[in-house]
Amino acid sequence: MTWAHEDFEDLDAPATYAVDPSGVYGWIETSDQRLSDAKSLYLGASRPAIDRRDDIREVLICGMGGSAISGDIAYSVTSQSLPVPCRVVRGYTLPASLGPGTLLIVVSYSGNTEESVWAYTQGHNRRAEVVAIATGGALGDLAGRNGTPLVKLPTDYPAPRLALPHLLCAVLSVLSAAFEGMEFIDESVEDAIVSLKRGANRYSRDLQYDKNFAKRLAYDIHSSFPVIVAAELTWPAALRFQTQINENSKWPCHACVIPEMNHNEVMAYAQAGPATGRTGVLFLRDKDDHPRVKFRQDFTSDLVQKHVAWVHELKGEGKTLLGRLMSIMQAADYTSYYLACARGLDPLTIRAIDTLKERLGKIQ
């Protein structure tokens, strides 16, 4: 079997979804309710017991994979209100600035992610203000031993990437508790809930292929190498799109951002060639994109569509940036799910990642 000849199963046929024994679809279609539950849990009366500190000079959010994306989203929607710099760190090494005055938010759904445990240890040893977000695991043990605040996550999610509603609200709750001026977060989350509820009808498995953008996009991706083009505002959604296609669909995908891609990467798609002809480009747009970025998006789309396999655009729906980001990421969830099932693959399994973790465990 080669890529060019792999079967693409009928997405309107119920039998196609027999490859989803864990019911991943159910978690995707109820994302609005799970976000509502998370809002009540973390942004209600029982917000994390974190003291507001005038001496916080930076925020570092540490995590990997489905846990780290919650930090990207949280930073994106609070960046204009946070009074201090914030960055998301993926990896083992934290910056030299880490120390007293650093609010270090360590996020790991399992609590056992090795990079996150290292980040926690560095933060504790260098006397940062550390908050852990996890179901338990090694992070939970360390937090209990050291008296570190721990925001507990529910344990029933079958995979961290499905736990985004609770991961996101947990991170937002820490920022809300630590800083003044975060009252808008509640309204933003409520708007995201409405956006997700509407999207569940737009991308439903029961909605036929010819009326379902997510099903059609999955089909187009199956014959190409997809490139997700974002702007600064939509970058977290592009990254989530890439990782969902990677993990759920077991398919290559790449994300980039305008204006940077206009200074280099655009050349690869503006020139006819065998690789370019098998590339598809999805532009993510937002109504609040910078005017010059909007011009660049239009120009780039016109330029590359002559040479690539396909070009699509996707705009999030919602009154707030968070609502629109969650709307785009919902499309990623459905598209990646449909691509996995159409390929005859279980969207939940991640054997390559599991195997790597097993081997890392043997060499510690």
Secondary structure, 3 states (H helix, E strand, C coil): CCHHHCCCCCCCCHHHHHHCCCCHHHHHHCHHHHHHHHHHHHCCCCCCCCCCCCCCCEEEEECCHHHHHHHHHHHHHHCCCCCCCEEEECCCCCCCCCCCCEEEEEECCCCCCHHHHHHHHHHHHCCCEEEEEECCHHHHHHHHHHCCCEEECCCCCCCHHHHHHHHHHHHHHHHHHHCCCCCHHHHHHHHHHHHHHHHHHHCCCCCCHHHCHHHHHHHHHHCCEEEEEECCCCHHHHHHHHHHHHHHHCCCCEEEECCHHHHCCHHHHCCCCCCHHHEEEEEEECCCCCHHHHHHHHHHHHHHCCCCCEEEEEECCCCCHHHHHHHHHHHHHHHHHHHHHHCCCCCCCCHHHHHHHHHHHHCC
